[in-house]
Amino acid sequence: MRTTLIVCAHSAAKVKNSCFRAQFQRINAHRGSKKAYVAVAHSMLIAVYHILKDGVAFQDLGADYYNQFNKERKINVYLKKLKALGWEIPKAMEAQPA
């Protein structure tokens, strides 16, 4: 079953504008592609379980689903990265609450 789910994860990670692709890209950047495929397969297994348990149809959450969380934190992380690259942060942006 694990092998089948990994193969399905490979296919799901190639579908544009899907939550599985977004998850794959997010994890792949930090942990590598093999672990990202396993994580996507795990998410797919959880989705299949809930589909079978509740008898509902699958609804893709969309590629932008993960970007909805912690917007303020992500802004601060990107500002720190820009500052590390030598970009000066305008005073108006520094005054924003974290």
trRosetta pair geometry for C-beta under 8 A, 3 or more apart (Angstrom, degrees):
i j d omega theta_ij theta_ji phi_ij phi_ji
1 4 5.7 -57 -152 38 36 112
1 5 6.3 34 153 -18 69 107
2 5 5.8 -59 -150 38 30 109
2 6 6.3 31 153 -21 66 106
2 41 7.4 70 -158 151 61 149
3 6 5.7 -54 -148 34 31 112
3 7 6.5 31 153 -18 64 104
4 7 5.8 -53 -150 35 32 111
4 8 6.4 31 151 -17 64 107
5 8 5.5 -53 -147 39 34 113
5 9 6.2 40 151 -25 65 103
5 41 3.9 97 141 -162 104 110
5 42 7.9 83 154 -55 139 35
5 44 6.1 171 -155 79 96 123
5 45 5.9 -3 -128 -60 145 102
6 9 5.4 -49 -148 32 33 116
6 10 6.8 42 149 -24 62 97
6 37 5.6 56 -151 147 83 115
6 38 6.8 -16 -103 -88 98 59
6 41 5.2 -32 -80 -73 49 149
7 10 5.7 -45 -156 25 35 115
7 11 7.0 29 149 -12 62 103
8 11 5.7 -57 -155 39 37 109
8 12 6.0 34 151 -19 70 110
8 41 6.8 111 68 -114 93 83
8 44 6.0 177 112 152 124 168
9 12 5.5 -54 -137 41 33 110
9 13 6.1 37 159 -26 66 106
9 20 7.2 -147 -142 -175 66 124
9 24 7.5 146 174 -88 93 120
9 37 4.7 124 113 -165 132 74
9 38 7.5 166 69 -69 176 16
9 40 4.0 128 -149 95 110 110
9 41 4.1 -72 -46 -61 135 79
9 44 6.2 -141 -80 -4 82 139
10 13 6.1 -56 -149 31 24 111
10 14 7.2 19 152 -17 57 108
10 37 6.3 10 -68 -132 70 123
11 14 6.0 -65 -161 31 34 110
11 15 7.4 41 148 -33 65 98
12 15 5.9 -42 -157 11 42 115
12 18 6.6 -121 -177 115 78 150
12 20 4.0 -33 149 118 113 157
12 21 7.2 -144 143 -52 65 69
12 24 7.8 155 103 -38 85 132
12 40 6.0 179 83 166 122 126
12 44 6.4 -175 -14 -78 167 130
13 20 6.0 -104 -78 134 51 96
13 21 5.4 119 -158 -105 44 62
13 24 3.9 68 -128 -51 110 171
13 36 7.5 86 -112 132 143 109
13 37 6.9 -72 -31 -103 147 76
13 40 5.8 -63 -66 -102 102 175
14 21 7.0 -155 4 -98 5 112
15 18 4.3 37 99 -8 109 140
15 20 6.9 52 49 62 110 110
15 21 5.8 -140 69 -41 64 121
16 21 6.7 -20 -115 10 23 174
16 63 7.7 -35 170 -56 54 140
17 21 7.4 32 25 49 13 137
17 62 6.5 -31 173 -150 83 69
17 63 4.6 -96 -142 -16 46 122
18 21 4.7 95 61 5 86 101
18 22 7.1 -154 95 -3 47 86
18 60 5.3 -78 -138 -156 79 137
18 62 7.5 -94 -134 -129 25 22
18 63 6.3 43 41 -66 19 82
19 22 5.5 -54 -148 39 37 113
19 23 6.1 40 153 -21 68 105
19 60 5.6 -177 2 -171 99 79
19 61 4.1 53 -68 54 144 96
19 62 6.1 43 -60 50 87 24
19 63 6.7 -151 -80 -82 41 35
19 65 5.1 4 -112 22 108 141
19 66 7.6 129 -148 -27 84 94
20 23 5.6 -51 -145 37 31 112
20 24 6.3 36 153 -22 64 105
20 40 5.1 81 -163 -151 94 111
20 43 6.7 178 -109 89 84 131
20 44 6.9 34 -108 -66 131 98
20 60 8.0 -77 -5 -134 88 103
21 24 5.6 -52 -147 35 32 113
21 25 6.3 29 156 -17 65 105
21 63 6.3 -30 75 -105 105 101
22 25 5.9 -54 -146 37 30 108
22 26 6.2 30 155 -20 64 109
22 62 7.9 37 -12 126 145 45
22 63 4.4 152 -56 -149 121 64
22 64 7.6 -148 -98 -45 156 19
22 65 6.6 149 75 42 155 89
22 66 5.5 -179 142 13 125 120
23 26 5.8 -57 -146 37 29 112
23 27 6.3 15 161 -7 66 110
23 36 7.7 159 129 -164 73 89
23 39 6.7 -143 153 120 112 111
23 40 5.7 144 97 -94 118 84
23 43 6.2 8 133 -6 172 165
23 66 6.9 145 -80 -48 65 140
24 27 6.3 -66 -146 44 25 100
24 28 5.7 29 159 -27 66 116
24 33 8.0 29 -175 -138 97 70
24 36 4.9 90 -151 161 64 117
24 37 7.1 37 -126 -79 107 50
24 39 7.7 164 -98 75 55 103
24 40 5.1 1 -74 -61 93 135
25 28 5.6 -52 -134 36 26 115
25 29 6.7 36 162 -30 59 101
25 36 7.9 93 -42 -159 14 146
26 29 6.4 -55 -163 20 24 112
26 30 7.8 -9 154 7 55 107
26 66 6.1 -70 -57 123 157 168
27 30 6.4 -77 -160 47 38 94
27 31 5.4 -34 174 37 80 115
27 35 6.5 -128 156 109 116 91
27 36 4.0 156 95 -110 109 87
27 39 5.1 -173 -113 50 176 155
27 40 7.8 -154 38 -41 140 84
28 31 7.2 -79 -111 59 19 71
28 32 6.6 -30 -147 153 56 11
28 33 5.2 28 -129 -89 105 60
28 36 4.1 -16 -67 -50 75 163
31 35 4.2 -76 135 78 120 140
31 36 6.3 151 75 -52 101 79
32 35 5.3 80 68 20 87 101
32 36 6.7 -153 98 -10 41 96
33 36 5.3 -60 -144 39 34 115
33 37 6.3 36 159 -22 69 101
34 37 6.0 -52 -151 32 30 109
34 38 6.7 27 151 -15 62 105
35 38 5.6 -53 -149 37 37 113
35 39 6.3 40 151 -21 67 105
36 39 5.6 -53 -147 36 33 113
36 40 6.4 33 153 -18 65 104
37 40 5.7 -52 -146 37 33 110
37 41 6.3 36 153 -20 65 106
38 41 5.6 -53 -148 37 32 114
38 42 6.4 37 151 -23 64 103
39 42 5.5 -50 -149 33 32 114
39 43 6.6 33 151 -17 64 103
40 43 5.6 -52 -149 36 34 112
40 44 6.3 37 150 -20 65 104
41 44 5.5 -52 -148 36 33 114
41 45 6.4 37 151 -23 64 103
42 45 5.6 -51 -150 32 32 113
42 46 6.6 32 152 -17 63 103
43 46 5.7 -52 -150 36 34 112
43 47 6.4 35 150 -20 65 105
44 47 5.5 -53 -148 36 34 113
44 48 6.3 35 153 -20 66 104
45 48 5.7 -51 -146 36 31 111
45 49 6.4 37 152 -23 63 104
46 49 5.6 -51 -150 32 32 115
46 50 6.6 24 155 -12 65 105
47 50 6.0 -60 -150 40 31 104
47 51 6.2 33 152 -22 66 108
47 58 6.3 54 168 -123 119 109
48 51 5.6 -54 -144 36 32 114
48 52 6.3 25 159 -13 66 107
49 52 6.1 -63 -150 40 26 104
49 53 5.9 20 157 -17 65 114
50 53 5.6 -54 -134 41 32 110
50 54 5.7 1 175 8 69 115
50 56 7.5 -28 138 46 86 109
51 54 6.9 -67 -130 51 16 87
51 55 7.6 71 171 -97 49 11
51 56 6.1 -108 -129 67 59 67
51 57 7.4 26 -137 -141 105 14
51 58 5.7 -25 -92 -66 134 84
52 55 7.5 19 -170 -70 23 50
61 65 3.9 37 135 -80 114 151
62 65 5.2 135 69 -41 75 92
64 67 5.1 -59 -165 39 67 118
64 68 6.9 82 142 -41 81 89
65 68 6.3 -49 -171 6 35 114
66 69 6.6 -55 -170 26 48 106
67 71 7.6 55 165 -93 69 85
67 74 7.7 -22 -148 -19 70 176
68 71 7.5 -45 -172 -53 28 101
70 73 4.0 -33 177 38 104 121
70 74 5.8 111 116 -25 87 90
71 74 5.8 -58 -148 37 31 110
71 75 6.4 35 154 -23 66 104
72 75 5.7 -53 -152 32 31 113
72 76 6.6 27 153 -15 64 106
72 97 7.9 -29 -147 105 134 78
72 98 6.6 118 165 175 114 43
73 76 5.8 -56 -151 37 32 110
73 77 6.4 34 151 -22 66 105
74 77 5.6 -51 -146 34 34 113
74 78 6.4 29 157 -14 66 105
75 78 6.1 -60 -151 40 28 106
75 79 6.3 29 153 -19 65 109
76 79 5.6 -54 -144 37 32 113
76 80 6.4 34 155 -20 65 103
76 98 5.7 53 -84 -142 141 95
77 80 5.9 -55 -153 34 30 111
77 81 6.6 30 150 -19 63 105
78 81 5.5 -50 -147 35 37 113
78 82 6.4 38 153 -19 66 103
79 82 5.7 -52 -148 36 33 112
79 83 6.3 35 152 -20 64 106
79 89 5.9 49 -166 -103 107 131
79 93 7.0 -175 -121 148 135 128
80 83 5.6 -53 -147 36 32 113
80 84 6.4 35 153 -21 64 104
81 84 5.7 -53 -150 34 32 113
81 85 6.6 27 152 -15 63 107
82 85 5.7 -60 -152 38 34 109
82 87 4.2 -52 168 57 93 131
82 89 7.1 111 96 -74 118 88
83 86 7.8 101 -178 -32 30 8
83 87 6.3 -88 -83 67 34 75
83 88 7.8 63 -118 -111 73 26
83 89 5.9 -28 -80 -31 104 109
89 93 5.3 -112 179 79 96 122
89 94 5.5 110 120 -60 120 95
90 93 5.0 90 66 6 82 102
90 94 7.4 -151 98 -9 44 88
91 94 5.6 -55 -148 33 38 114
91 95 6.7 40 157 -26 67 104
92 95 6.3 -57 -158 27 29 112
92 96 8.0 43 146 -35 57 93
93 96 6.0 -35 -167 2 44 115
